[in-house]
């Protein structure tokens, strides 16, 4: 019986955080273009090669598509995975390659 319980707990813990990599803390203002193609300002607070979390005033919704303008990487197509209280979690369509990511991160940290 305890085996079944521990399996359920393990499965739940895995399901709660599906990130594929750790995030780097930043404080970087970026432009994004949403479904209406209007420019929006994002304050990126953490980022990884696979996505980011940002604060924004625009009421984006889960599933909205974005193009996020990032240093080095340019316009990165992405999907909003969650939106809550002025914050959004964004998943990039394709991971930023590591060499570009480290250069991008260096520029973000220098600017912030």
Residue, then its C-alpha position, 0 to 999 in steps of 0.5 A: x500500500x505504501x508503494x502505491x502512495x509513494x508512486x503517486x507522490x513521485x508522479x505528482x512531483x514530476x508533473x508540477x514542474x515540467x521545465x527542462x532546464x534551470x532559469x537564469x535570473x535577469x531584469x531585462x526589458x524586451x519588446x514582444x508582439x502578440x496575436x494582435x501584432x501590437x508591440x508590448x513591453x515585457x520585463x523578463x525576470x528569468x530565462x532559459x534556452x527554452x523559455x522565460x517568465x516576464x511581467x507585463x501589463x497586457x492581459x495575455x492568455x494561456x495559448x497566445x502566440x508571441x514573438x519576443x525580441x531578444x538580443x542575439x536571438x532576434x524575434x523568437x516565436x513562442x507560446x504563453x503557457x500560463x498567465x497569472x496576475x501580470x506575469x506570464x510563462x513563455x515557452x519558445x518554439x525552438x530552444x535557443x542554441x547554447x552559444x547564442x544563449x550565453x551571449x544573449x544572457x551576457x547582454x541582458x545582464x550587462x543591460x540590467 
